[in-house]
């Protein structure tokens, strides 16, 4: 009887999920025409006005990005229920470098991670005997190529830019981790981390039902979307101002292909900034629309997300300054290479 009730509730939840997906698609389809109707018909603003363009940008992009985030974060939350931090350590433990760098970077996409969890994850990886370079491939990929960044890039700039960013971000994570591993920097981990006893017994994970995994998806939406929505609104607000009021091609003189210094300047400006994908990507969209070069903008975005000053401060608890400097230098060089490469090719 209990099994029948569980099956009934699983079917009911599946039906509710399908109905919710249909409603999501219908709402998503009407957002753009609704934004034009509200701004140009209801408010009576001119299609050629700066204010009208800015408002239409904001009214359309804000719900669009939030809808995309809610759906993808829910799905990724279900996927992440299969990849807990403990299981991630088990997968990476014993993997050699090269292969381990690739697996670590790929796991970084689907494993729960934020700057505040960098220290416990790093300690757990060291205890499991995971090579330092593999650990860095994971730590670079996790914040840089996360679902928030990919979804917002897809929603604002299209799937080609989203895939381009994912591919370059993973490449930087893999190569930078491999380089750091080759440099033999283990002595620059804080002593208290290396002295912690390894080989602690693994925690047996409870088997999750379909309902449990759906609940994990809902929890991910509550945790992630609930935290980043103010950044989404603020970022789109700044992007709307740039979109509506900054003259066409103005940014080309500052962040264009011809300005050789624009890529290192973008990285230097991006590192000390405190932001995340939700806040920075709408600004990236507006910069591209005003003539900024793709490579320069990608370099700026990557430096903000992957090399933020707050994350460096947190990692200082487990890494000595020389290793942090090596991390910033190697990843920064990779970001500069990507910036110049795409400015030349595109």
Secondary structure as a PSIPRED ss2 file (coil, helix, strand):
# PSIPRED VFORMAT (PSIPRED V4.0)

   1 X C   1.000  0.000  0.000
   2 X H   0.000  1.000  0.000
   3 X H   0.000  1.000  0.000
   4 X H   0.000  1.000  0.000
   5 X H   0.000  1.000  0.000
   6 X H   0.000  1.000  0.000
   7 X H   0.000  1.000  0.000
   8 X H   0.000  1.000  0.000
   9 X H   0.000  1.000  0.000
  10 X H   0.000  1.000  0.000
  11 X H   0.000  1.000  0.000
  12 X H   0.000  1.000  0.000
  13 X H   0.000  1.000  0.000
  14 X H   0.000  1.000  0.000
  15 X H   0.000  1.000  0.000
  16 X H   0.000  1.000  0.000
  17 X H   0.000  1.000  0.000
  18 X H   0.000  1.000  0.000
  19 X H   0.000  1.000  0.000
  20 X H   0.000  1.000  0.000
  21 X H   0.000  1.000  0.000
  22 X H   0.000  1.000  0.000
  23 X H   0.000  1.000  0.000
  24 X H   0.000  1.000  0.000
  25 X H   0.000  1.000  0.000
  26 X H   0.000  1.000  0.000
  27 X H   0.000  1.000  0.000
  28 X H   0.000  1.000  0.000
  29 X H   0.000  1.000  0.000
  30 X H   0.000  1.000  0.000
  31 X H   0.000  1.000  0.000
  32 X H   0.000  1.000  0.000
  33 X H   0.000  1.000  0.000
  34 X H   0.000  1.000  0.000
  35 X H   0.000  1.000  0.000
  36 X H   0.000  1.000  0.000
  37 X H   0.000  1.000  0.000
  38 X H   0.000  1.000  0.000
  39 X H   0.000  1.000  0.000
  40 X H   0.000  1.000  0.000
  41 X H   0.000  1.000  0.000
  42 X H   0.000  1.000  0.000
  43 X C   1.000  0.000  0.000
  44 X C   1.000  0.000  0.000
  45 X C   1.000  0.000  0.000
  46 X C   1.000  0.000  0.000
  47 X C   1.000  0.000  0.000
  48 X C   1.000  0.000  0.000
  49 X C   1.000  0.000  0.000
  50 X H   0.000  1.000  0.000
  51 X H   0.000  1.000  0.000
  52 X H   0.000  1.000  0.000
  53 X H   0.000  1.000  0.000
  54 X H   0.000  1.000  0.000
  55 X H   0.000  1.000  0.000
  56 X H   0.000  1.000  0.000
  57 X H   0.000  1.000  0.000
  58 X H   0.000  1.000  0.000
  59 X H   0.000  1.000  0.000
  60 X H   0.000  1.000  0.000
  61 X H   0.000  1.000  0.000
  62 X H   0.000  1.000  0.000
  63 X H   0.000  1.000  0.000
  64 X H   0.000  1.000  0.000
  65 X H   0.000  1.000  0.000
  66 X H   0.000  1.000  0.000
  67 X H   0.000  1.000  0.000
  68 X H   0.000  1.000  0.000
  69 X H   0.000  1.000  0.000
  70 X H   0.000  1.000  0.000
  71 X H   0.000  1.000  0.000
  72 X H   0.000  1.000  0.000
  73 X H   0.000  1.000  0.000
  74 X H   0.000  1.000  0.000
  75 X H   0.000  1.000  0.000
  76 X H   0.000  1.000  0.000
  77 X H   0.000  1.000  0.000
  78 X H   0.000  1.000  0.000
  79 X H   0.000  1.000  0.000
  80 X H   0.000  1.000  0.000
  81 X C   1.000  0.000  0.000
  82 X C   1.000  0.000  0.000
  83 X C   1.000  0.000  0.000
  84 X C   1.000  0.000  0.000
  85 X H   0.000  1.000  0.000
  86 X H   0.000  1.000  0.000
  87 X H   0.000  1.000  0.000
  88 X H   0.000  1.000  0.000
  89 X H   0.000  1.000  0.000
  90 X H   0.000  1.000  0.000
  91 X H   0.000  1.000  0.000
  92 X H   0.000  1.000  0.000
  93 X C   1.000  0.000  0.000
  94 X C   1.000  0.000  0.000
  95 X C   1.000  0.000  0.000
  96 X C   1.000  0.000  0.000
  97 X C   1.000  0.000  0.000
  98 X C   1.000  0.000  0.000
  99 X H   0.000  1.000  0.000
 100 X H   0.000  1.000  0.000
 101 X H   0.000  1.000  0.000
 102 X H   0.000  1.000  0.000
 103 X H   0.000  1.000  0.000
 104 X H   0.000  1.000  0.000
 105 X H   0.000  1.000  0.000
 106 X H   0.000  1.000  0.000
 107 X H   0.000  1.000  0.000
 108 X H   0.000  1.000  0.000
 109 X H   0.000  1.000  0.000
 110 X H   0.000  1.000  0.000
 111 X C   1.000  0.000  0.000
 112 X C   1.000  0.000  0.000
 113 X C   1.000  0.000  0.000
 114 X C   1.000  0.000  0.000
 115 X H   0.000  1.000  0.000
 116 X H   0.000  1.000  0.000
 117 X H   0.000  1.000  0.000
 118 X H   0.000  1.000  0.000
 119 X H   0.000  1.000  0.000
 120 X H   0.000  1.000  0.000
 121 X H   0.000  1.000  0.000
 122 X H   0.000  1.000  0.000
 123 X H   0.000  1.000  0.000
 124 X H   0.000  1.000  0.000
 125 X H   0.000  1.000  0.000
 126 X H   0.000  1.000  0.000
 127 X H   0.000  1.000  0.000
 128 X C   1.000  0.000  0.000
 129 X C   1.000  0.000  0.000
 130 X C   1.000  0.000  0.000
 131 X C   1.000  0.000  0.000
 132 X H   0.000  1.000  0.000
 133 X H   0.000  1.000  0.000
 134 X H   0.000  1.000  0.000
 135 X H   0.000  1.000  0.000
 136 X H   0.000  1.000  0.000
 137 X H   0.000  1.000  0.000
 138 X H   0.000  1.000  0.000
 139 X H   0.000  1.000  0.000
 140 X H   0.000  1.000  0.000
 141 X H   0.000  1.000  0.000
 142 X H   0.000  1.000  0.000
 143 X H   0.000  1.000  0.000
 144 X H   0.000  1.000  0.000
 145 X C   1.000  0.000  0.000
 146 X C   1.000  0.000  0.000
 147 X H   0.000  1.000  0.000
 148 X H   0.000  1.000  0.000
 149 X H   0.000  1.000  0.000
 150 X H   0.000  1.000  0.000
 151 X H   0.000  1.000  0.000
 152 X H   0.000  1.000  0.000
 153 X H   0.000  1.000  0.000
 154 X H   0.000  1.000  0.000
 155 X H   0.000  1.000  0.000
 156 X H   0.000  1.000  0.000
 157 X H   0.000  1.000  0.000
 158 X C   1.000  0.000  0.000
 159 X H   0.000  1.000  0.000
 160 X H   0.000  1.000  0.000
 161 X H   0.000  1.000  0.000
 162 X H   0.000  1.000  0.000
 163 X H   0.000  1.000  0.000
 164 X H   0.000  1.000  0.000
 165 X H   0.000  1.000  0.000
 166 X H   0.000  1.000  0.000
 167 X H   0.000  1.000  0.000
 168 X H   0.000  1.000  0.000
 169 X H   0.000  1.000  0.000
 170 X H   0.000  1.000  0.000
 171 X H   0.000  1.000  0.000
 172 X H   0.000  1.000  0.000
 173 X H   0.000  1.000  0.000
 174 X H   0.000  1.000  0.000
 175 X H   0.000  1.000  0.000
 176 X H   0.000  1.000  0.000
 177 X H   0.000  1.000  0.000
 178 X H   0.000  1.000  0.000
 179 X H   0.000  1.000  0.000
 180 X H   0.000  1.000  0.000
 181 X H   0.000  1.000  0.000
 182 X H   0.000  1.000  0.000
 183 X C   1.000  0.000  0.000
 184 X C   1.000  0.000  0.000
 185 X C   1.000  0.000  0.000
 186 X H   0.000  1.000  0.000
 187 X H   0.000  1.000  0.000
 188 X H   0.000  1.000  0.000
 189 X E   0.000  0.000  1.000
 190 X C   1.000  0.000  0.000
 191 X H   0.000  1.000  0.000
 192 X H   0.000  1.000  0.000
 193 X H   0.000  1.000  0.000
 194 X H   0.000  1.000  0.000
 195 X C   1.000  0.000  0.000
 196 X C   1.000  0.000  0.000
 197 X C   1.000  0.000  0.000
 198 X C   1.000  0.000  0.000
 199 X C   1.000  0.000  0.000
 200 X C   1.000  0.000  0.000
 201 X C   1.000  0.000  0.000
 202 X C   1.000  0.000  0.000
 203 X C   1.000  0.000  0.000
 204 X C   1.000  0.000  0.000
 205 X C   1.000  0.000  0.000
 206 X C   1.000  0.000  0.000
 207 X C   1.000  0.000  0.000
 208 X C   1.000  0.000  0.000
 209 X C   1.000  0.000  0.000
 210 X H   0.000  1.000  0.000
 211 X H   0.000  1.000  0.000
 212 X H   0.000  1.000  0.000
 213 X H   0.000  1.000  0.000
 214 X H   0.000  1.000  0.000
 215 X H   0.000  1.000  0.000
 216 X H   0.000  1.000  0.000
 217 X H   0.000  1.000  0.000
 218 X H   0.000  1.000  0.000
 219 X H   0.000  1.000  0.000
 220 X H   0.000  1.000  0.000
 221 X H   0.000  1.000  0.000
 222 X H   0.000  1.000  0.000
 223 X H   0.000  1.000  0.000
 224 X H   0.000  1.000  0.000
 225 X H   0.000  1.000  0.000
 226 X H   0.000  1.000  0.000
 227 X H   0.000  1.000  0.000
 228 X H   0.000  1.000  0.000
 229 X H   0.000  1.000  0.000
 230 X H   0.000  1.000  0.000
 231 X H   0.000  1.000  0.000
 232 X H   0.000  1.000  0.000
 233 X H   0.000  1.000  0.000
 234 X H   0.000  1.000  0.000
 235 X H   0.000  1.000  0.000
 236 X H   0.000  1.000  0.000
 237 X H   0.000  1.000  0.000
 238 X H   0.000  1.000  0.000
 239 X H   0.000  1.000  0.000
 240 X H   0.000  1.000  0.000
 241 X H   0.000  1.000  0.000
 242 X H   0.000  1.000  0.000
 243 X H   0.000  1.000  0.000
 244 X H   0.000  1.000  0.000
 245 X H   0.000  1.000  0.000
 246 X C   1.000  0.000  0.000
 247 X C   1.000  0.000  0.000
 248 X C   1.000  0.000  0.000
 249 X C   1.000  0.000  0.000
 250 X C   1.000  0.000  0.000
 251 X C   1.000  0.000  0.000
 252 X H   0.000  1.000  0.000
 253 X H   0.000  1.000  0.000
 254 X H   0.000  1.000  0.000
 255 X H   0.000  1.000  0.000
 256 X C   1.000  0.000  0.000
 257 X C   1.000  0.000  0.000
 258 X C   1.000  0.000  0.000
 259 X C   1.000  0.000  0.000
 260 X C   1.000  0.000  0.000
 261 X C   1.000  0.000  0.000
 262 X H   0.000  1.000  0.000
 263 X H   0.000  1.000  0.000
 264 X H   0.000  1.000  0.000
 265 X H   0.000  1.000  0.000
 266 X H   0.000  1.000  0.000
 267 X H   0.000  1.000  0.000
 268 X H   0.000  1.000  0.000
 269 X H   0.000  1.000  0.000
 270 X H   0.000  1.000  0.000
 271 X H   0.000  1.000  0.000
 272 X C   1.000  0.000  0.000
 273 X C   1.000  0.000  0.000
 274 X C   1.000  0.000  0.000
 275 X C   1.000  0.000  0.000
 276 X C   1.000  0.000  0.000
 277 X H   0.000  1.000  0.000
 278 X H   0.000  1.000  0.000
 279 X H   0.000  1.000  0.000
 280 X H   0.000  1.000  0.000
 281 X H   0.000  1.000  0.000
 282 X H   0.000  1.000  0.000
 283 X H   0.000  1.000  0.000
 284 X H   0.000  1.000  0.000
 285 X H   0.000  1.000  0.000
 286 X H   0.000  1.000  0.000
 287 X H   0.000  1.000  0.000
 288 X H   0.000  1.000  0.000
 289 X H   0.000  1.000  0.000
 290 X C   1.000  0.000  0.000
 291 X C   1.000  0.000  0.000
 292 X C   1.000  0.000  0.000
 293 X C   1.000  0.000  0.000
 294 X H   0.000  1.000  0.000
 295 X H   0.000  1.000  0.000
 296 X H   0.000  1.000  0.000
 297 X H   0.000  1.000  0.000
 298 X H   0.000  1.000  0.000
 299 X H   0.000  1.000  0.000
 300 X H   0.000  1.000  0.000
 301 X H   0.000  1.000  0.000
 302 X H   0.000  1.000  0.000
 303 X H   0.000  1.000  0.000
 304 X H   0.000  1.000  0.000
 305 X H   0.000  1.000  0.000
 306 X H   0.000  1.000  0.000
 307 X C   1.000  0.000  0.000
 308 X C   1.000  0.000  0.000
 309 X H   0.000  1.000  0.000
 310 X H   0.000  1.000  0.000
 311 X H   0.000  1.000  0.000
 312 X H   0.000  1.000  0.000
 313 X H   0.000  1.000  0.000
 314 X H   0.000  1.000  0.000
 315 X H   0.000  1.000  0.000
 316 X C   1.000  0.000  0.000
 317 X C   1.000  0.000  0.000
 318 X C   1.000  0.000  0.000
 319 X E   0.000  0.000  1.000
 320 X C   1.000  0.000  0.000
 321 X H   0.000  1.000  0.000
 322 X H   0.000  1.000  0.000
 323 X H   0.000  1.000  0.000
 324 X H   0.000  1.000  0.000
 325 X H   0.000  1.000  0.000
 326 X H   0.000  1.000  0.000
 327 X H   0.000  1.000  0.000
 328 X H   0.000  1.000  0.000
 329 X H   0.000  1.000  0.000
 330 X H   0.000  1.000  0.000
 331 X H   0.000  1.000  0.000
 332 X H   0.000  1.000  0.000
 333 X H   0.000  1.000  0.000
 334 X H   0.000  1.000  0.000
 335 X H   0.000  1.000  0.000
 336 X H   0.000  1.000  0.000
 337 X H   0.000  1.000  0.000
 338 X H   0.000  1.000  0.000
 339 X H   0.000  1.000  0.000
 340 X H   0.000  1.000  0.000
 341 X H   0.000  1.000  0.000
 342 X H   0.000  1.000  0.000
 343 X H   0.000  1.000  0.000
 344 X H   0.000  1.000  0.000
 345 X H   0.000  1.000  0.000
 346 X C   1.000  0.000  0.000
